Amino acid sequence: MRVLPQAAIRVGAQGEVKKRQLLPTPYLFILPYLALFLLFRLGPSIAGLAVGFTDWQAVGAPKWVGLANFQAMLRDPRLGEAFRNTLGFAGVTVPLLVVLSLALAMFLNRPMRGRAIGRVAVFMPFVIMSTVVGVLWTWLLDKDFGLVNSYLSLFGVAKTPWLVSERTAMWGIILTTVWWTVGYNMVLFLAGLQDIPGELYEAARIDGAGPIGLFRDITLPMLAPTTFLVIMLTIINSFQVFDQVYVMTSGGPGTATLTLVQYIYTTSFQFQKFGYGSAVTVLLFLMLVFVAFFQIRAYRRGLQGVQ
């Protein structure tokens, strides 16, 4: 049996003590974030869930009503309108943002002059504040003086009351959202495209693969994780649309652009029904959890099918 010298034992013991002393260090670095997360995210979320079971108008003590707020949602026609509008908005916006951002990423990933300027130009709208975007597009979509109608008139298209007609108001919100957020998805797709080894494309071209085959057999499979992330983030953001709706139409005309988050805002802060507004927030949260769970299962099944 080998006997270690006393000096080696002391060095080993000191090293173990130092290792134990350094263990809390990583947690100290994330402690400020955890404190802010608990204070401004998790804490209000738990409190909002509790408020959903009460009748509270921000003045006085909350009154416990149990499931009454959730039962009232089944008889609320405005909530039904907000739900249908949100689904319609997401059903159009999500495919547009995914397909258009992928097309832009593939185009701007090609070696050509001015590629960096093009990337900056596409991404730049995303850094603009939502209120500025709303005001800007309110001017652009103005029926009489907006640039959109001015350019459409060059092709013989009659002036369209984009934001004051129930038939076109939501399309104005969709157009604004796509212009504003397509650059963010494009950057995610660009990162995914640049991670694909170029040798795969070279080998496929040697075997006679064309552009369609390269896209179908290499680009799409290799972009599966990025596509999954983009779709999930886009769906979540589409269900939470609020800023541009609040600035541009405030949910009108009528209820044409009334979305779930806009309905939660008006119910809670304009009509002072914080209990009912919190209950609708719980409904929105459960919807997002369901969508995320369904998409994760579909993604895992797709991976198993490929393997």
N, C-alpha and C positions, 0 to 999 in steps of 0.2 A: 504494500500500500504506500502510495506516494504521499509524503507529508509536505505541505506548502510552508514556505518560510513565513514568519510572523509579519514581515513587511508586506508580502503579497496579500495576506489576509486583511491587513489594515487598509491597503489600497482598494481591495475589492469591497470592503465594508463601506469605505468612503464613497466609492462610485455608486453603490446601491442607495446610500443616503441621498446623494445628489440626484439620482434618477427619481427617487420618490418625491424629492422637493420640486422637481421640474414637472411632475405630472399635472398639477392644476393649471400650468401656464397656458395651454391652448384654450381651456375653458374661460380663462380671464379675458382672452382676446374676443371671444364671441359673446361674453356676458352683456356688453352694451346692446348688441343687436337683440339678444334674447329678452332683455328688459323692455326694449321698445316694442318688440313683437308681442309680448304679453300685455303691455299697457295699451297699445293702440290697435292690435289685431285680434289676438285670441280673447282677451278680456271683453272687449265690446261685442264680439261674436257670441260669446256665452251669455252675456247680459241681454243681447237682442233676442236670443232664443227664449230666455225667461220672460222677457217683456211680451213675446208673442202669445202668452197665455193670460194676459191681463188686459184690462181696459184702462188705458192711461193717456191722458191728454197733456202731459208734461207739467201740469199744475196739480199739486196734491199727491196723495199716495196712490200707487197702482192698485187696481181692484182685480182680484183673481176671477177669471171667467172660464178657465179650463180650455176646452176645445171649441168654444163659441166662435172665436175668430176664424178658425180653420173651417168650421161648418158654414160660416157666412161667405167664404170664398166661393162655395159651390153655387151661390145664388147671386153673385156679383157680375152683372153683364159687362161692366167696364173692365174688370179683370180679365174676362174672356176676350175682349177686344185687344187688350194689351198683350195677352198670351199669343193670340193669332198674329198680331203685328210683329212680335218678336220672332216667332217661328218663320214668318215670311221673310223678314229682314235677314235672318241667319241663313235661310235656305237659298237666298240669292247671293249674299255677300261672301259666304264661305267658299263656294266653288269659284267665284270670280277671283277672290284674293289668292287662292291656292294656284289656280291655273295661270293667272296673269303674272304672279310673282315668279313662278317656275320658268315661264317663258322669258321674262326679263333677265332672270339669273343666267339662263343658258345663253342668251344673246350677249350679255355683258361679261360672260366668262370666256368668250372667244378672244384670241389674240388679235387686237385691232387698235388703231389709233383712236384716242379720245375715250378709251374704256373707263379710265378712272373718273373723268368728268361725267360720263353717263351714270356711273354708280352713285356719285355724289348728288347728281340732279334727281335721281329717282328716290334716294333715301332722304333728301333734304326736307320734304314736307312732314316727315314723321317727327322731326324735332320742333315743329311749330306748336305752340300751345293750342289746346282744343278750342278755347274761346276765340282765338284769332282765326282758326280754321273755319269755325262756324260763321263768324262775321264776314270773312272773305267770300265764302261760298254763298252766303245770303245775297251779297252784291252780285256775284257772278250769275246767279240763277234768277235775278230779278226779271220780271216779265218784260218791262219796257226798256230798261237801261243795262241789263246784264249782258256780259260778253258771250255767254253760251247761246242765248237767243240771237245775238247779232251774227255770230258765225253760222248758226243753223239757217238763218234767213238767206245766206248766200247760196244755199242749196234748195231754196224754195220752201223751206219748212216754216209753217206759221208759228207765231210767238206762243210759247207754252208757259202757262202760269205754274211753274214748277212747285213752288212752296205754298201756294194758296189754293190749290185744287186737291181734292181728296184722291183723285186718280193718279196724280203725279208727285205728290209730296214725298211719299216714301222713296220713290226713285231718286229724288234729289238728295235725300239722306244717304242712300246707297252709293250714289256717285261720289259724294263728298267723302264717305268712309273709305272707299276703294282708293281714291287719290291720296288720301292722308296716310293710310297704313300699308299700302302695297310694298313700300320700300323696306319695311322691317322684315316682312316675310322673304323678300328678295335677298336680303343679307344672310338670313338663315340658310336659304337654298344655295347661295354662293359658297358658304362655308362647307356645306355638304358636297358640292360639286368639286371643290378643290381638294377634298380628301379622297376622291376616287383616283386610284393609280392610273397614270396615263398608259402604262404597259397593257392594261386590259383593252383599251381602245385600239392600240397598235396591233395586238394579236388578233382582235376581231376583224380589223380591216384586212389583215393578211389572209384571213380565212374567207374573205369576200363579203363581209357584213356591210350593209348600207346604213344610211343615217337612221332609218326607222328601226332597223335591227339593233343598232348601237343603243338607241334610246330605250327600246323595249327590253333588251336582254342585259344591259349593263347599267345605264343611268337610273332607271326606275328601281331595280332591285337594290342598288347601292345607296339610293336616296331614301330607302324605306324608313329608317329611324328619323331622318330630318323631316320627311313628309308627315310622319306620325306626330311629331312635335308641332309642326306648323298647323296642321288641322286642329289639333286639340287647343292650342292657344287661340286660333281664329274663332273656333266655336265659343270658347269661354268669353272672349272679348265681344263677340256678336250678341250673346245673350245679356251682356252687361252694358250695352250701348246706352249712353245717356247724354254726354256732353254736347255732341252736335245736335241731338234732338232738342235739348233744352234751349240752346242758343238760337237755332234756326226756326223751329216751329212750336216749341213748348208742348208737343204732343198733338197739335192741330194740323190742319183744320178739322174740327170735330174731334174724332179719335183716330184719324187716319195714320198718324205717326206715334200714337201712344204706345210706349214700350213698357216692359215690366219695371225697369228701374225708374223710369219717369213716373209711372203709377205709384211706386213706393214713395218717391219724393213728394208728390202732390198729396198723397194720403197722409203721410207723416207730418210734413212741415207746413202744408197749407190748410189741411182740414184738422190737424192736431190729433190724428188717430194713430198714436205711436204703437199701440198694441196691435192693431190690424196691419199696419205697415210692416211691423216686425214679423208677423205671421206670413205675409207675402214674401218677405226676405227669406224666411225658412224654406218656403216653397221653391224659390229660385235656387237656393243652395242645393236642395235635394235634386232638382233637375240637373244641375251641373255635375253633381256626383254621379247620377245615373248615366249621363252622357259620357263622362270620363271612364266609368267602369265598363260600359259597353264598348267604347273605342279601344281600351286596353285589351279586353278579351279578343276583339276582332284582330288586333295587331298580333297578339300571341298566336292565334290560330293561323294567321298568315305566315308567321315565321315557322311554325311547325309544318305547314304545307310545303314551304320551300325546302326545308331540311328533309 
